[in-house]
Amino acid sequence: MKKVVIYTLSTCPWCMRAKKFFREHDIPFEYTDYDKADEKTKQLIRDDCHDHGAEMSFPFVKIDEDVVVGYNPEKYSKLLGL
Amino acid sequence: MDTEKRKEKLRTMFSKVVEPMGYKFSPDEELVDFLLEQEVNIEKEKGHPFCPCQGLTGEREHDMKLVCPCIPFHRAHYDAMKRCWCGLYVHKDVEDPDELMQISIKEFLELNK
């Protein structure tokens, strides 16, 4: 099973939809609300976002080594082979 | 000022800014109401109605480009999506906002090389 990690914002409806997608498909995932995180975690997230060439746009979804920035169920499904 | 009043004030203020740029509030009224509420709360906490779907870094130059409506700072990117990142605004000709996908900046720049 691929590892799914999501960076989210507690204020973002698309982040909520992304989490809902993975729950509905019984895909285990970890998530971190960037806006609620401590400074050290925020810096890690910022670095990760910038490593992938993306702005600080959420949801930021990592499926193993692949990254999908934004709510895109089609891409999630393709990467997970659903 | 209570949340509902502030939401209405933001709605009035923002429409005057986005309409001349060819944008309108999303037809998805539930999403609009939710996003405006988030912005009122963010404004209370951080002093400005920042975009509810983009992260702040603490660098003023970066963060001020995320004050709603942030369309002018991301115009070409948002025009390509026919929506802003959080979906609060869509192009005036959009009827079904659910058809509009988020395209990351990285993808957008690669598509437009």
N, CA and C atoms of all chains as a GROMACS GRO file, in nm:
protein
  585
    1MET      N    1   0.084  -0.120   0.000
    1MET     CA    2   0.000   0.000   0.000
    1MET      C    3   0.088   0.125   0.000
    2LYS      N    4   0.059   0.218  -0.090
    2LYS     CA    5   0.141   0.339  -0.100
    2LYS      C    6   0.118   0.428   0.023
    3LYS      N    7   0.225   0.502   0.057
    3LYS     CA    8   0.213   0.592   0.173
    3LYS      C    9   0.158   0.727   0.127
    4VAL      N   10   0.052   0.773   0.197
    4VAL     CA   11  -0.011   0.901   0.162
    4VAL      C   12   0.008   1.000   0.277
    5VAL      N   13   0.071   1.113   0.244
    5VAL     CA   14   0.090   1.220   0.342
    5VAL      C   15   0.031   1.347   0.282
    6ILE      N   16  -0.050   1.419   0.359
    6ILE     CA   17  -0.116   1.539   0.307
    6ILE      C   18  -0.083   1.657   0.397
    7TYR      N   19  -0.040   1.765   0.334
    7TYR     CA   20  -0.030   1.892   0.407
    7TYR      C   21  -0.160   1.968   0.378
    8THR      N   22  -0.220   2.016   0.482
    8THR     CA   23  -0.352   2.079   0.468
    8THR      C   24  -0.355   2.211   0.544
    9LEU      N   25  -0.465   2.284   0.525
    9LEU     CA   26  -0.496   2.400   0.609
    9LEU      C   27  -0.632   2.373   0.672
   10SER      N   28  -0.648   2.409   0.797
   10SER     CA   29  -0.775   2.381   0.865
   10SER      C   30  -0.888   2.465   0.807
   11THR      N   31  -0.853   2.568   0.730
   11THR     CA   32  -0.954   2.658   0.673
   11THR      C   33  -0.989   2.625   0.529
   12CYS      N   34  -0.927   2.520   0.472
   12CYS     CA   35  -0.938   2.494   0.328
   12CYS      C   36  -1.037   2.383   0.296
   13PRO      N   37  -1.146   2.415   0.223
   13PRO     CA   38  -1.246   2.313   0.190
   13PRO      C   39  -1.194   2.204   0.096
   14TRP      N   40  -1.095   2.239   0.014
   14TRP     CA   41  -1.041   2.139  -0.079
   14TRP      C   42  -0.955   2.038  -0.004
   15CYS      N   43  -0.894   2.084   0.104
   15CYS     CA   44  -0.820   1.991   0.190
   15CYS      C   45  -0.918   1.894   0.255
   16MET      N   46  -1.032   1.943   0.295
   16MET     CA   47  -1.134   1.858   0.355
   16MET      C   48  -1.183   1.754   0.255
   17ARG      N   49  -1.201   1.797   0.130
   17ARG     CA   50  -1.248   1.704   0.026
   17ARG      C   51  -1.141   1.599  -0.003
   18ALA      N   52  -1.015   1.640   0.000
   18ALA     CA   53  -0.906   1.544  -0.025
   18ALA      C   54  -0.907   1.437   0.084
   19LYS      N   55  -0.919   1.479   0.210
   19LYS     CA   56  -0.921   1.381   0.320
   19LYS      C   57  -1.041   1.288   0.306
   20LYS      N   58  -1.154   1.348   0.268
   20LYS     CA   59  -1.277   1.269   0.250
   20LYS      C   60  -1.256   1.164   0.142
   21PHE      N   61  -1.190   1.203   0.034
   21PHE     CA   62  -1.163   1.108  -0.077
   21PHE      C   63  -1.088   0.988  -0.025
   22PHE      N   64  -0.981   1.010   0.050
   22PHE     CA   65  -0.899   0.897   0.096
   22PHE      C   66  -0.974   0.813   0.197
   23ARG      N   67  -1.054   0.880   0.280
   23ARG     CA   68  -1.132   0.802   0.379
   23ARG      C   69  -1.233   0.713   0.307
   24GLU      N   70  -1.302   0.773   0.209
   24GLU     CA   71  -1.407   0.698   0.139
   24GLU      C   72  -1.349   0.580   0.062
   25HIS      N   73  -1.220   0.590   0.025
   25HIS     CA   74  -1.157   0.480  -0.050
   25HIS      C   75  -1.071   0.392   0.043
   26ASP      N   76  -1.093   0.411   0.174
   26ASP     CA   77  -1.021   0.329   0.274
   26ASP      C   78  -0.869   0.332   0.254
   27ILE      N   79  -0.820   0.448   0.219
   27ILE     CA   80  -0.675   0.464   0.200
   27ILE      C   81  -0.619   0.529   0.327
   28PRO      N   82  -0.535   0.462   0.402
   28PRO     CA   83  -0.478   0.526   0.521
   28PRO      C   84  -0.389   0.644   0.482
   29PHE      N   85  -0.394   0.751   0.560
   29PHE     CA   86  -0.310   0.867   0.529
   29PHE      C   87  -0.276   0.941   0.659
   30GLU      N   88  -0.168   1.020   0.650
   30GLU     CA   89  -0.134   1.111   0.759
   30GLU      C   90  -0.158   1.252   0.706
   31TYR      N   91  -0.200   1.342   0.794
   31TYR     CA   92  -0.211   1.481   0.747
   31TYR      C   93  -0.162   1.575   0.856
   32THR      N   94  -0.117   1.691   0.814
   32THR     CA   95  -0.075   1.796   0.906
   32THR      C   96  -0.139   1.927   0.862
   33ASP      N   97  -0.212   1.989   0.953
   33ASP     CA   98  -0.265   2.123   0.926
   33ASP      C   99  -0.153   2.223   0.944
   34TYR      N  100  -0.108   2.277   0.832
   34TYR     CA  101   0.007   2.371   0.834
   34TYR      C  102  -0.021   2.488   0.928
   35ASP      N  103  -0.144   2.540   0.923
   35ASP     CA  104  -0.173   2.661   1.002
   35ASP      C  105  -0.180   2.633   1.152
   36LYS      N  106  -0.190   2.508   1.189
   36LYS     CA  107  -0.196   2.475   1.332
   36LYS      C  108  -0.064   2.415   1.384
   37ALA      N  109   0.031   2.401   1.290
   37ALA     CA  110   0.156   2.332   1.327
   37ALA      C  111   0.250   2.424   1.403
   38ASP      N  112   0.348   2.363   1.474
   38ASP     CA  113   0.450   2.443   1.540
   38ASP      C  114   0.549   2.492   1.434
   39GLU      N  115   0.633   2.588   1.472
   39GLU     CA  116   0.720   2.653   1.373
   39GLU      C  117   0.815   2.556   1.305
   40LYS      N  118   0.866   2.460   1.383
   40LYS     CA  119   0.962   2.364   1.326
   40LYS      C  120   0.894   2.280   1.216
   41THR      N  121   0.772   2.236   1.244
   41THR     CA  122   0.697   2.157   1.146
   41THR      C  123   0.662   2.243   1.026
   42LYS      N  124   0.624   2.367   1.052
   42LYS     CA  125   0.592   2.457   0.941
   42LYS      C  126   0.712   2.472   0.848
   43GLN      N  127   0.831   2.484   0.906
   43GLN     CA  128   0.951   2.502   0.823
   43GLN      C  129   0.976   2.377   0.737
   44LEU      N  130   0.954   2.259   0.798
   44LEU     CA  131   0.970   2.134   0.722
   44LEU      C  132   0.874   2.132   0.604
   45ILE      N  133   0.750   2.175   0.628
   45ILE     CA  134   0.647   2.175   0.522
   45ILE      C  135   0.685   2.276   0.414
   46ARG      N  136   0.730   2.393   0.458
   46ARG     CA  137   0.770   2.496   0.359
   46ARG      C  138   0.883   2.442   0.271
   47ASP      N  139   0.981   2.378   0.334
   47ASP     CA  140   1.094   2.324   0.257
   47ASP      C  141   1.046   2.219   0.159
   48ASP      N  142   0.956   2.131   0.206
   48ASP     CA  143   0.904   2.024   0.121
   48ASP      C  144   0.828   2.083   0.002
   49CYS      N  145   0.746   2.183   0.030
   49CYS     CA  146   0.668   2.247  -0.078
   49CYS      C  147   0.763   2.308  -0.181
   50HIS      N  148   0.865   2.376  -0.130
   50HIS     CA  149   0.956   2.443  -0.225
   50HIS      C  150   1.043   2.342  -0.299
   51ASP      N  151   1.078   2.230  -0.234
   51ASP     CA  152   1.155   2.125  -0.304
   51ASP      C  153   1.079   2.073  -0.424
   52HIS      N  154   0.946   2.077  -0.412
   52HIS     CA  155   0.866   2.024  -0.525
   52HIS      C  156   0.825   2.138  -0.619
   53GLY      N  157   0.893   2.251  -0.606
   53GLY     CA  158   0.869   2.361  -0.701
   53GLY      C  159   0.735   2.427  -0.687
   54ALA      N  160   0.662   2.393  -0.580
   54ALA     CA  161   0.526   2.446  -0.572
   54ALA      C  162   0.522   2.563  -0.474
   55GLU      N  163   0.430   2.649  -0.492
   55GLU     CA  164   0.402   2.755  -0.396
   55GLU      C  165   0.342   2.691  -0.273
   56MET      N  166   0.302   2.770  -0.181
   56MET     CA  167   0.242   2.716  -0.058
   56MET      C  168   0.092   2.694  -0.082
   57SER      N  169   0.062   2.609  -0.182
   57SER     CA  170  -0.078   2.589  -0.216
   57SER      C  171  -0.124   2.454  -0.160
   58PHE      N  172  -0.243   2.451  -0.104
   58PHE     CA  173  -0.292   2.329  -0.040
   58PHE      C  174  -0.423   2.286  -0.104
   59PRO      N  175  -0.459   2.156  -0.096
   59PRO     CA  176  -0.387   2.046  -0.033
   59PRO      C  177  -0.262   2.008  -0.111
   60PHE      N  178  -0.160   1.965  -0.036
   60PHE     CA  179  -0.032   1.922  -0.094
   60PHE      C  180  -0.023   1.773  -0.062
   61VAL      N  181  -0.046   1.690  -0.162
   61VAL     CA  182  -0.063   1.546  -0.138
   61VAL      C  183   0.059   1.470  -0.189
   62LYS      N  184   0.120   1.392  -0.098
   62LYS     CA  185   0.234   1.309  -0.139
   62LYS      C  186   0.188   1.163  -0.137
   63ILE      N  187   0.199   1.098  -0.251
   63ILE     CA  188   0.165   0.956  -0.263
   63ILE      C  189   0.294   0.884  -0.298
   64ASP      N  190   0.356   0.821  -0.198
   64ASP     CA  191   0.495   0.775  -0.209
   64ASP      C  192   0.579   0.893  -0.258
   65GLU      N  193   0.646   0.883  -0.368
   65GLU     CA  194   0.735   0.991  -0.413
   65GLU      C  195   0.663   1.093  -0.502
   66ASP      N  196   0.540   1.060  -0.540
   66ASP     CA  197   0.467   1.151  -0.629
   66ASP      C  198   0.397   1.260  -0.547
   67VAL      N  199   0.386   1.380  -0.610
   67VAL     CA  200   0.321   1.493  -0.544
   67VAL      C  201   0.206   1.545  -0.630
   68VAL      N  202   0.092   1.567  -0.567
   68VAL     CA  203  -0.021   1.631  -0.636
   68VAL      C  204  -0.056   1.754  -0.553
   69VAL      N  205  -0.045   1.871  -0.616
   69VAL     CA  206  -0.081   1.996  -0.546
   69VAL      C  207  -0.221   2.033  -0.592
   70GLY      N  208  -0.315   2.040  -0.498
   70GLY     CA  209  -0.454   2.069  -0.532
   70GLY      C  210  -0.541   1.946  -0.517
   71TYR      N  211  -0.672   1.971  -0.519
   71TYR     CA  212  -0.768   1.860  -0.505
   71TYR      C  213  -0.790   1.800  -0.643
   72ASN      N  214  -0.743   1.678  -0.664
   72ASN     CA  215  -0.751   1.615  -0.796
   72ASN      C  216  -0.774   1.464  -0.780
   73PRO      N  217  -0.900   1.424  -0.755
   73PRO     CA  218  -0.929   1.283  -0.730
   73PRO      C  219  -0.887   1.190  -0.844
   74GLU      N  220  -0.892   1.242  -0.968
   74GLU     CA  221  -0.850   1.157  -1.080
   74GLU      C  222  -0.703   1.118  -1.066
   75LYS      N  223  -0.621   1.219  -1.034
   75LYS     CA  224  -0.477   1.191  -1.019
   75LYS      C  225  -0.451   1.100  -0.901
   76TYR      N  226  -0.523   1.127  -0.790
   76TYR     CA  227  -0.504   1.041  -0.672
   76TYR      C  228  -0.533   0.896  -0.713
   77SER      N  229  -0.645   0.876  -0.784
   77SER     CA  230  -0.688   0.739  -0.822
   77SER      C  231  -0.585   0.675  -0.912
   78LYS      N  232  -0.534   0.753  -1.009
   78LYS     CA  233  -0.437   0.697  -1.103
   78LYS      C  234  -0.310   0.653  -1.029
   79LEU      N  235  -0.262   0.738  -0.938
   79LEU     CA  236  -0.138   0.707  -0.865
   79LEU      C  237  -0.157   0.589  -0.771
   80LEU      N  238  -0.280   0.570  -0.726
   80LEU     CA  239  -0.307   0.460  -0.633
   80LEU      C  240  -0.356   0.336  -0.703
   81GLY      N  241  -0.376   0.350  -0.837
   81GLY     CA  242  -0.424   0.235  -0.913
   81GLY      C  243  -0.566   0.197  -0.877
   82LEU      N  244  -0.649   0.290  -0.850
   82LEU     CA  245  -0.790   0.260  -0.814
   82LEU      C  246  -0.877   0.246  -0.940
   83MET      N  247  -1.732   4.366   1.509
   83MET     CA  248  -1.838   4.343   1.409
   83MET      C  249  -1.864   4.193   1.402
   84ASP      N  250  -1.993   4.156   1.396
   84ASP     CA  251  -2.017   4.012   1.400
   84ASP      C  252  -1.988   3.950   1.265
   85THR      N  253  -1.968   3.819   1.267
   85THR     CA  254  -1.918   3.746   1.150
   85THR      C  255  -2.006   3.765   1.027
   86GLU      N  256  -2.136   3.753   1.044
   86GLU     CA  257  -2.225   3.762   0.927
   86GLU      C  258  -2.216   3.901   0.863
   87LYS      N  259  -2.212   4.003   0.949
   87LYS     CA  260  -2.204   4.140   0.893
   87LYS      C  261  -2.074   4.157   0.816
   88ARG      N  262  -1.964   4.106   0.877
   88ARG     CA  263  -1.834   4.121   0.812
   88ARG      C  264  -1.830   4.043   0.680
   89LYS      N  265  -1.891   3.926   0.677
   89LYS     CA  266  -1.896   3.848   0.553
   89LYS      C  267  -1.966   3.929   0.444
   90GLU      N  268  -2.076   3.993   0.478
   90GLU     CA  269  -2.149   4.072   0.378
   90GLU      C  270  -2.065   4.191   0.330
   91LYS      N  271  -1.996   4.250   0.424
   91LYS     CA  272  -1.910   4.365   0.389
   91LYS      C  273  -1.799   4.319   0.293
   92LEU      N  274  -1.735   4.205   0.325
   92LEU     CA  275  -1.629   4.153   0.238
   92LEU      C  276  -1.687   4.121   0.100
   93ARG      N  277  -1.805   4.060   0.100
   93ARG     CA  278  -1.867   4.022  -0.028
   93ARG      C  279  -1.886   4.147  -0.116
   94THR      N  280  -1.936   4.255  -0.055
   94THR     CA  281  -1.961   4.380  -0.130
   94THR      C  282  -1.829   4.438  -0.179
   95MET      N  283  -1.732   4.445  -0.087
   95MET     CA  284  -1.600   4.502  -0.121
   95MET      C  285  -1.534   4.423  -0.233
   96PHE      N  286  -1.531   4.290  -0.215
   96PHE     CA  287  -1.458   4.204  -0.310
   96PHE      C  288  -1.522   4.206  -0.448
   97SER      N  289  -1.655   4.212  -0.454
   97SER     CA  290  -1.718   4.206  -0.587
   97SER      C  291  -1.678   4.328  -0.670
   98LYS      N  292  -1.659   4.441  -0.604
   98LYS     CA  293  -1.618   4.563  -0.678
   98LYS      C  294  -1.478   4.546  -0.735
   99VAL      N  295  -1.397   4.463  -0.671
   99VAL     CA  296  -1.258   4.444  -0.718
   99VAL      C  297  -1.252   4.338  -0.828
  100VAL      N  298  -1.326   4.227  -0.812
  100VAL     CA  299  -1.308   4.115  -0.904
  100VAL      C  300  -1.387   4.131  -1.034
  101GLU      N  301  -1.502   4.197  -1.027
  101GLU     CA  302  -1.586   4.205  -1.147
  101GLU      C  303  -1.516   4.271  -1.264
  102PRO      N  304  -1.448   4.386  -1.241
  102PRO     CA  305  -1.376   4.446  -1.355
  102PRO      C  306  -1.268   4.353  -1.413
  103MET      N  307  -1.227   4.252  -1.338
  103MET     CA  308  -1.124   4.159  -1.389
  103MET      C  309  -1.187   4.039  -1.459
  104GLY      N  310  -1.323   4.041  -1.469
  104GLY     CA  311  -1.390   3.932  -1.539
  104GLY      C  312  -1.422   3.813  -1.451
  105TYR      N  313  -1.419   3.834  -1.322
  105TYR     CA  314  -1.450   3.726  -1.227
  105TYR      C  315  -1.580   3.756  -1.152
  106LYS      N  316  -1.640   3.652  -1.098
  106LYS     CA  317  -1.759   3.665  -1.013
  106LYS      C  318  -1.745   3.565  -0.898
  107PHE      N  319  -1.830   3.579  -0.799
  107PHE     CA  320  -1.832   3.477  -0.694
  107PHE      C  321  -1.879   3.346  -0.755
  108SER      N  322  -1.824   3.234  -0.703
  108SER     CA  323  -1.862   3.103  -0.754
  108SER      C  324  -2.013   3.083  -0.739
  109PRO      N  325  -2.073   3.017  -0.838
  109PRO     CA  326  -2.215   2.980  -0.823
  109PRO      C  327  -2.239   2.883  -0.706
  110ASP      N  328  -2.132   2.820  -0.657
  110ASP     CA  329  -2.146   2.727  -0.543
  110ASP      C  330  -2.159   2.810  -0.416
  111GLU      N  331  -2.280   2.846  -0.383
  111GLU     CA  332  -2.306   2.941  -0.274
  111GLU      C  333  -2.259   2.887  -0.138
  112GLU      N  334  -2.271   2.756  -0.121
  112GLU     CA  335  -2.228   2.697   0.007
  112GLU      C  336  -2.077   2.714   0.024
  113LEU      N  337  -2.003   2.693  -0.086
  113LEU     CA  338  -1.857   2.709  -0.082
  113LEU      C  339  -1.822   2.855  -0.055
  114VAL      N  340  -1.891   2.946  -0.124
  114VAL     CA  341  -1.865   3.089  -0.105
  114VAL      C  342  -1.887   3.129   0.040
  115ASP      N  343  -1.999   3.084   0.097
  115ASP     CA  344  -2.032   3.120   0.235
  115ASP      C  345  -1.925   3.065   0.331
  116PHE      N  346  -1.883   2.942   0.306
  116PHE     CA  347  -1.782   2.878   0.393
  116PHE      C  348  -1.650   2.952   0.382
  117LEU      N  349  -1.608   2.984   0.259
  117LEU     CA  350  -1.479   3.051   0.239
  117LEU      C  351  -1.479   3.192   0.299
  118LEU      N  352  -1.590   3.265   0.281
  118LEU     CA  353  -1.598   3.399   0.340
  118LEU      C  354  -1.590   3.392   0.492
  119GLU      N  355  -1.654   3.290   0.548
  119GLU     CA  356  -1.649   3.274   0.694
  119GLU      C  357  -1.505   3.247   0.739
  120GLN      N  358  -1.435   3.160   0.664
  120GLN     CA  359  -1.294   3.133   0.698
  120GLN      C  360  -1.213   3.262   0.691
  121GLU      N  361  -1.241   3.345   0.590
  121GLU     CA  362  -1.163   3.468   0.574
  121GLU      C  363  -1.190   3.567   0.686
  122VAL      N  364  -1.315   3.571   0.733
  122VAL     CA  365  -1.346   3.659   0.848
  122VAL      C  366  -1.267   3.612   0.970
  123ASN      N  367  -1.261   3.483   0.990
  123ASN     CA  368  -1.188   3.429   1.106
  123ASN      C  369  -1.038   3.453   1.092
  124ILE      N  370  -0.987   3.433   0.969
  124ILE     CA  371  -0.844   3.457   0.943
  124ILE      C  372  -0.812   3.605   0.964
  125GLU      N  373  -0.903   3.691   0.919
  125GLU     CA  374  -0.882   3.835   0.934
  125GLU      C  375  -0.874   3.872   1.082
  126LYS      N  376  -0.962   3.814   1.162
  126LYS     CA  377  -0.963   3.840   1.307
  126LYS      C  378  -0.829   3.797   1.368
  127GLU      N  379  -0.780   3.682   1.322
  127GLU     CA  380  -0.659   3.624   1.383
  127GLU      C  381  -0.531   3.688   1.331
  128LYS      N  382  -0.529   3.716   1.197
  128LYS     CA  383  -0.401   3.756   1.136
  128LYS      C  384  -0.403   3.899   1.081
  129GLY      N  385  -0.521   3.964   1.089
  129GLY     CA  386  -0.525   4.106   1.050
  129GLY      C  387  -0.565   4.131   0.906
  130HIS      N  388  -0.559   4.028   0.822
  130HIS     CA  389  -0.599   4.043   0.682
  130HIS      C  390  -0.678   3.919   0.639
  131PRO      N  391  -0.772   3.935   0.542
  131PRO     CA  392  -0.844   3.816   0.495
  131PRO      C  393  -0.758   3.737   0.396
  132PHE      N  394  -0.662   3.661   0.447
  132PHE     CA  395  -0.576   3.580   0.362
  132PHE      C  396  -0.656   3.464   0.300
  133CYS      N  397  -0.603   3.415   0.188
  133CYS     CA  398  -0.664   3.301   0.121
  133CYS      C  399  -0.668   3.181   0.215
  134PRO      N  400  -0.784   3.115   0.230
  134PRO     CA  401  -0.795   3.001   0.322
  134PRO      C  402  -0.725   2.875   0.273
  135CYS      N  403  -0.673   2.878   0.150
  135CYS     CA  404  -0.615   2.755   0.092
  135CYS      C  405  -0.469   2.770   0.053
  136GLN      N  406  -0.405   2.878   0.097
  136GLN     CA  407  -0.263   2.895   0.068
  136GLN      C  408  -0.190   2.932   0.196
  137GLY      N  409  -0.069   2.877   0.212
  137GLY     CA  410   0.004   2.892   0.337
  137GLY      C  411   0.083   3.021   0.346
  138LEU      N  412   0.084   3.078   0.464
  138LEU     CA  413   0.163   3.198   0.490
  138LEU      C  414   0.303   3.156   0.534
  139THR      N  415   0.402   3.238   0.498
  139THR     CA  416   0.539   3.204   0.535
  139THR      C  417   0.597   3.300   0.638
  140GLY      N  418   0.528   3.412   0.659
  140GLY     CA  419   0.584   3.512   0.749
  140GLY      C  420   0.664   3.617   0.674
  141GLU      N  421   0.695   3.586   0.545
  141GLU     CA  422   0.762   3.688   0.461
  141GLU      C  423   0.654   3.780   0.404
  142ARG      N  424   0.661   3.908   0.439
  142ARG     CA  425   0.553   4.001   0.405
  142ARG      C  426   0.525   4.002   0.254
  143GLU      N  427   0.633   4.007   0.173
  143GLU     CA  428   0.614   4.018   0.028
  143GLU      C  429   0.536   3.898  -0.024
  144HIS      N  430   0.567   3.780   0.028
  144HIS     CA  431   0.496   3.659  -0.016
  144HIS      C  432   0.353   3.662   0.035
  145ASP      N  433   0.336   3.688   0.162
  145ASP     CA  434   0.204   3.675   0.225
  145ASP      C  435   0.105   3.779   0.174
  146MET      N  436   0.152   3.900   0.145
  146MET     CA  437   0.057   4.003   0.101
  146MET      C  438  -0.003   3.969  -0.036
  147LYS      N  439   0.065   3.878  -0.110
  147LYS     CA  440   0.008   3.833  -0.239
  147LYS      C  441  -0.102   3.731  -0.220
  148LEU      N  442  -0.131   3.701  -0.095
  148LEU     CA  443  -0.237   3.603  -0.065
  148LEU      C  444  -0.356   3.669   0.005
  149VAL      N  445  -0.355   3.803   0.010
  149VAL     CA  446  -0.471   3.871   0.068
  149VAL      C  447  -0.583   3.870  -0.037
  150CYS      N  448  -0.698   3.824   0.004
  150CYS     CA  449  -0.811   3.812  -0.089
  150CYS      C  450  -0.862   3.952  -0.124
  151PRO      N  451  -0.903   3.974  -0.252
  151PRO     CA  452  -0.889   3.884  -0.365
  151PRO      C  453  -0.746   3.889  -0.422
  152CYS      N  454  -0.685   3.770  -0.427
  152CYS     CA  455  -0.542   3.768  -0.466
  152CYS      C  456  -0.522   3.750  -0.616
  153ILE      N  457  -0.633   3.756  -0.692
  153ILE     CA  458  -0.628   3.734  -0.838
  153ILE      C  459  -0.519   3.815  -0.908
  154PRO      N  460  -0.507   3.947  -0.881
  154PRO     CA  461  -0.408   4.026  -0.958
  154PRO      C  462  -0.265   3.970  -0.951
  155PHE      N  463  -0.232   3.904  -0.838
  155PHE     CA  464  -0.094   3.855  -0.821
  155PHE      C  465  -0.073   3.719  -0.886
  156HIS      N  466  -0.180   3.658  -0.928
  156HIS     CA  467  -0.173   3.521  -0.984
  156HIS      C  468  -0.254   3.515  -1.112
  157ARG      N  469  -0.270   3.625  -1.183
  157ARG     CA  470  -0.369   3.643  -1.288
  157ARG      C  471  -0.359   3.536  -1.398
  158ALA      N  472  -0.239   3.516  -1.452
  158ALA     CA  473  -0.227   3.421  -1.564
  158ALA      C  474  -0.259   3.280  -1.518
  159HIS      N  475  -0.212   3.246  -1.399
  159HIS     CA  476  -0.236   3.112  -1.343
  159HIS      C  477  -0.385   3.089  -1.323
  160TYR      N  478  -0.452   3.187  -1.261
  160TYR     CA  479  -0.594   3.172  -1.233
  160TYR      C  480  -0.678   3.176  -1.361
  161ASP      N  481  -0.635   3.258  -1.455
  161ASP     CA  482  -0.708   3.262  -1.582
  161ASP      C  483  -0.703   3.124  -1.650
  162ALA      N  484  -0.588   3.056  -1.634
  162ALA     CA  485  -0.576   2.922  -1.696
  162ALA      C  486  -0.672   2.824  -1.631
  163MET      N  487  -0.698   2.842  -1.501
  163MET     CA  488  -0.791   2.753  -1.429
  163MET      C  489  -0.935   2.802  -1.440
  164LYS      N  490  -0.952   2.928  -1.480
  164LYS     CA  491  -1.084   2.995  -1.482
  164LYS      C  492  -1.142   3.006  -1.341
  165ARG      N  493  -1.054   3.007  -1.244
  165ARG     CA  494  -1.094   3.018  -1.103
  165ARG      C  495  -0.972   3.061  -1.024
  166CYS      N  496  -0.996   3.111  -0.903
  166CYS     CA  497  -0.882   3.136  -0.816
  166CYS      C  498  -0.851   3.008  -0.741
  167TRP      N  499  -0.741   3.008  -0.663
  167TRP     CA  500  -0.698   2.879  -0.606
  167TRP      C  501  -0.805   2.818  -0.516
  168CYS      N  502  -0.865   2.903  -0.428
  168CYS     CA  503  -0.960   2.844  -0.332
  168CYS      C  504  -1.100   2.828  -0.392
  169GLY      N  505  -1.121   2.883  -0.513
  169GLY     CA  506  -1.250   2.863  -0.578
  169GLY      C  507  -1.356   2.963  -0.538
  170LEU      N  508  -1.318   3.066  -0.463
  170LEU     CA  509  -1.415   3.168  -0.423
  170LEU      C  510  -1.464   3.244  -0.546
  171TYR      N  511  -1.374   3.265  -0.641
  171TYR     CA  512  -1.408   3.337  -0.763
  171TYR      C  513  -1.386   3.248  -0.886
  172VAL      N  514  -1.476   3.267  -0.984
  172VAL     CA  515  -1.461   3.197  -1.112
  172VAL      C  516  -1.480   3.299  -1.223
  173HIS      N  517  -1.439   3.260  -1.343
  173HIS     CA  518  -1.464   3.349  -1.457
  173HIS      C  519  -1.614   3.371  -1.472
  174LYS      N  520  -1.652   3.485  -1.528
  174LYS     CA  521  -1.794   3.523  -1.535
  174LYS      C  522  -1.876   3.423  -1.618
  175ASP      N  523  -1.809   3.354  -1.715
  175ASP     CA  524  -1.886   3.263  -1.801
  175ASP      C  525  -1.898   3.122  -1.743
  176VAL      N  526  -1.846   3.099  -1.623
  176VAL     CA  527  -1.851   2.966  -1.564
  176VAL      C  528  -1.989   2.942  -1.501
  177GLU      N  529  -2.050   2.827  -1.538
  177GLU     CA  530  -2.180   2.794  -1.478
  177GLU      C  531  -2.166   2.679  -1.379
  178ASP      N  532  -2.078   2.580  -1.413
  178ASP     CA  533  -2.060   2.468  -1.321
  178ASP      C  534  -1.917   2.468  -1.267
  179PRO      N  535  -1.896   2.523  -1.148
  179PRO     CA  536  -1.760   2.533  -1.095
  179PRO      C  537  -1.696   2.398  -1.066
  180ASP      N  538  -1.776   2.292  -1.052
  180ASP     CA  539  -1.720   2.159  -1.022
  180ASP      C  540  -1.637   2.105  -1.139
  181GLU      N  541  -1.655   2.165  -1.256
  181GLU     CA  542  -1.576   2.120  -1.372
  181GLU      C  543  -1.433   2.175  -1.368
  182LEU      N  544  -1.407   2.274  -1.283
  182LEU     CA  545  -1.279   2.344  -1.284
  182LEU      C  546  -1.182   2.278  -1.188
  183MET      N  547  -1.069   2.232  -1.240
  183MET     CA  548  -0.970   2.165  -1.155
  183MET      C  549  -0.862   2.264  -1.109
  184GLN      N  550  -0.804   2.236  -0.993
  184GLN     CA  551  -0.688   2.313  -0.948
  184GLN      C  552  -0.566   2.263  -1.026
  185ILE      N  553  -0.491   2.357  -1.081
  185ILE     CA  554  -0.367   2.326  -1.152
  185ILE      C  555  -0.253   2.389  -1.072
  186SER      N  556  -0.156   2.310  -1.031
  186SER     CA  557  -0.049   2.368  -0.950
  186SER      C  558   0.034   2.465  -1.034
  187ILE      N  559   0.100   2.554  -0.966
  187ILE     CA  560   0.185   2.652  -1.038
  187ILE      C  561   0.289   2.580  -1.121
  188LYS      N  562   0.344   2.474  -1.064
  188LYS     CA  563   0.448   2.398  -1.136
  188LYS      C  564   0.391   2.346  -1.270
  189GLU      N  565   0.271   2.285  -1.263
  189GLU     CA  566   0.207   2.233  -1.385
  189GLU      C  567   0.178   2.348  -1.481
  190PHE      N  568   0.125   2.457  -1.428
  190PHE     CA  569   0.088   2.571  -1.512
  190PHE      C  570   0.210   2.624  -1.586
  191LEU      N  571   0.324   2.638  -1.515
  191LEU     CA  572   0.446   2.690  -1.578
  191LEU      C  573   0.497   2.593  -1.683
  192GLU      N  574   0.487   2.463  -1.655
  192GLU     CA  575   0.532   2.364  -1.753
  192GLU      C  576   0.444   2.366  -1.877
  193LEU      N  577   0.313   2.384  -1.857
  193LEU     CA  578   0.220   2.389  -1.971
  193LEU      C  579   0.244   2.512  -2.057
  194ASN      N  580   0.304   2.614  -1.996
  194ASN     CA  581   0.317   2.742  -2.068
  194ASN      C  582   0.462   2.777  -2.100
  195LYS      N  583   0.545   2.675  -2.110
  195LYS     CA  584   0.688   2.703  -2.144
  195LYS      C  585   0.700   2.758  -2.285
   0.00000   0.00000   0.00000
